[in-house]
Amino acid sequence: MALFHFTVTQTKRSKGQSAIASAAYRSGEKLYSEYYGEYSDYTRKRGVICSDILLPPHAPKEYADRQTLWNAVEKAERGKNAQLAYSFEISLQNEFSLLEENIALAREFLFREFVSRGMTVDVSFHEKECEDGGTPNPHFHFLCPIRPMEQDGTWGIKQRREYVLDEEGNRIRDANGKYVFNAVPTTDWGSPETLEHWREAWAEMCNAKFAEKGLDVRIDHRSYERQGVDLLPTIHEGATVRAMEKKGIRTEKGEFNRWIKATNAVIKDIRKKISLLFDWIAEAKAELAKPQTPDLVSLLNDYYTQRKAGAYSQKGKISNLKEMNETYNYLRANGIYTLEDLESRLQSHRTTVDGLKTTMDSQNARMKAIRSLNDYSATYKSLKPVYDGLQKIKFEKSRAKYKTEHADKLKMFYTTRRKLTEEFPDGKVDMGKLSKEYDTLEQEHETTYAEFKTVREDLQRLWKVKSNIDTAVRFNQRTAEQKLQNQPQIRHKKEDMTR
């Protein structure tokens, strides 16, 4: 199945991350960090197909060595909270061969969109083994230094100062007497517009390859909302959840996504039927507008008259009579006597579906929020001892050392605490309350889903009515044509043109 997945994050020291460790993990190598004085060994990592360093023409040749490159990046970044690299993850397509097509396409993309901009690219291609025959997940990771490189091969600056000026062109000072300025990036690599361009470019290249291979599939870099696709979004499962699902272990995230997909299938079916029936009504109205054309009820009567005439057994006649009664009772019960009535019924269904979709969007968003809060709660509990350890330290130097050693965990603890406080302002975290709310939302979903199915069942009845009318129209047309053919031909004497 064609898939679009394209994410980018930053590798930062403020999160306790290392460019060397990130590069080693993605390439499955053992690399030494001069900055930290330690090795990062991922030589046992499975699923790494190949890796490469793609350099712009002005980059030093020694940067083709991964360890040399990233130690140079670490050395150029002096701040303890420095941003080191952009980290990308992009899915490859199962419809393409891995080496001849996927990797070749990815390399072309990287050279065209990144190396051409002067960026250095450290790329690794992954494909995890599927021992149980599951769907492969080929993808590639690549790291790019955030700091640009000058034409002489030295590292440049990330930002430049743009001072704020008054009306006379003089620099403005703040309350402390310092000049006010804005930090302006020296490249557009981190801008949302550039990321959007990269995402679109990758989708276009994959779609061109699909077309070249004659495959009737496409991917779209836009979200459902931007595409105008009125469906519920699924949640990201992650490698661990996917692995459990492939082994037959049903997970909460897997169940949630199965629910979303089933609901989306019903919504798509309903909207398709409504659209087709509206098109048919427009055509039928045009036909019924012609002189001496039978109305909706007359056409249905014609259909069942034909069915009755074609039934040779008593059982067939009874079956036809039963179906006719059910159809007429259904139409009468719902006040459908004309095409306008039928059109009104469809419009009512469309309004109902829109309302149900809005309700389900709200339910879906809240259920996702509760799931996130559950994760935050679990993380908070696991990291609370780290935070408590900091509170026990009284000496400033010891506290600073402890903060440095546990920076990543403390940052995560503060984040989860803030998220939980937003939900529970009084500080009393009641996950039992959220669990009950989640159960209630699940029950409400079942009710909403049942309403969707009710609409679909009614549309199936209307579709049956439409099919019967089409049959009657075709029969009447054939009958009219046969009558016309059976009429005696009247011959007129040829006028004498010589008169």
Number of C-alpha atoms within 10 A of each C-alpha: 10 16 18 19 14 18 13 15 11 18 22 17 19 16 18 16 17 23 26 26 21 19 26 23 20 22 27 23 19 17 24 18 19 16 14 10 7 12 14 18 15 17 14 11 13 12 14 21 17 16 19 16 16 20 20 19 13 13 20 14 12 10 17 17 12 20 21 16 21 29 20 15 19 23 11 16 17 10 10 11 13 16 22 23 22 20 21 16 18 20 20 28 21 16 16 17 12 18 12 9 14 23 21 12 18 21 14 13 17 20 18 12 17 19 17 13 14 18 23 27 22 25 25 23 26 22 17 14 14 12 8 10 8 13 12 13 15 21 23 23 21 25 27 24 23 21 22 21 20 13 13 10 14 12 17 14 14 15 14 12 12 11 15 14 14 10 6 6 8 10 14 14 15 9 7 6 8 10 13 15 16 11 11 12 14 14 14 12 18 13 10 10 11 13 16 12 13 18 19 15 16 22 21 16 15 25 19 14 18 19 13 9 11 9 12 8 13 17 18 18 20 14 10 13 11 9 10 9 10 15 17 19 16 17 12 11 16 9 11 8 17 19 15 13 17 15 12 10 11 13 14 11 19 19 12 16 18 13 15 18 16 11 21 18 11 16 23 14 14 22 17 12 17 21 14 11 19 16 11 14 17 13 11 18 15 10 14 15 11 9 7 7 12 16 17 21 16 13 19 24 17 20 22 18 15 14 18 16 9 11 14 10 9 9 10 14 16 13 15 17 16 11 13 18 12 12 17 17 12 15 19 11 9 12 12 18 15 14 17 13 14 21 17 13 17 21 14 12 20 17 11 15 20 15 12 18 21 12 14 20 15 12 19 19 12 15 20 16 15 17 16 15 18 16 12 20 20 12 17 20 13 12 17 15 11 16 17 10 11 16 10 9 13 9 8 9 10 12 16 14 11 16 17 14 12 16 17 15 20 20 16 16 22 15 15 22 18 14 16 21 14 11 15 12 11 8 11 10 14 12 13 9 10 17 15 11 15 19 13 13 18 15 12 15 19 13 12 19 20 12 15 20 16 12 19 21 13 16 20 14 14 21 16 13 17 19 14 17 22 17 17 22 20 12 15 16 12 12 12 12 11 11 10 10 10 9 8 7 7 6 6 6 6 6 7 6 5 4 4
